[in-house]
Amino acid sequence: MYIALKHKYNSGLQPSQRNLSFNEVIDIYLDNCKLHNKPNYYQIQLYTIDKHITPHFINSNIKKLTHTEIRLFQKQLIDTGLSNKTVNNIMIILKKLFDTAISEKIIDVNPCDGVPNLSIPKKQMKFWTPEQFKAFIKLIDKNEEQLFKVFYTVAYFTGMRCGELLALTGNDIDSVRKEINVYKSLSFIKGEYKITPPKTKNSNRRISINTKLLEMLLEWKDKQKDILEKLQVSSSDNTFIFQYKESPANKDIFSRKIKTICARGEVEPIRLHDLRHSHVALLIHQREDYITIKERLGHASIRTTIDVYGHLFPNKQKETADKLDELF
């Protein structure tokens, strides 16, 4: 019997006699998160655990939690009115916490196993057509709001993520090759600005830009220098492109400004991230292929591009059917 128990313990099938509390398992998990992930990811994990998981499980014995109790927790989350997507995200983190307990040989079975994710209705993707984007840009005063005109134009014509845009410096603009070098992201976490690698390793890329966009960027750099000088802030090629005061710009100002600008006319507002979707719609309108779009967006694979944007491509079946008319 002893030999069998020892074998089960060594093979990870028998919970150890360690008595770590739920909070101690959380601490181990968060330490690993901080060590192996970007700061923003860590902050999301910490916030979700503190707000939703710790209050419910703080006095629980992690060894005695059952599948039934996990399903009850999921139902309680649903009853609070949280969206299915939010509930699923919380449950994913909870499962990772139990996986940590398994790794630490505290338990041998994850009670989250077999608890199905909630279905998430697919939302219709929002984006601006070229005509809508032109109408939006015309609502921006070039003299008083040049920063915003340039920011939204670069976002629309490159498909860059907001953090990637905010991290741009003059050194990242290659005027000779007419390219933007994307290899970092800027985020604002707990009152501090942090430069991190972009979302994935494939997000490191060079994006070709058109001549007029390059000219717009260079014109803004000249004006930015004057703005910063008046504030007695020195500028150089290491200055963030979209900085307009002592500290770097925060994405919130660009998110909020979209609604303010749209209210001046008849353009339906979209989210800041939807400018990335709009860029893809623009490329598809110009009949660009999946590979080109994948490279500009920095997707890990063409499958990602197809999964997210495949529905925007013209219906090839209709084209095929129309060609058959020629045979009649």
Summary of the structure (lengths in Angstrom):
residues: 328
radius of gyration: 25.2
end to end distance: 81.3
largest distance: 82.8
contacts: 868
relative contact order: 0.10
helix: 56%
strand: 7%
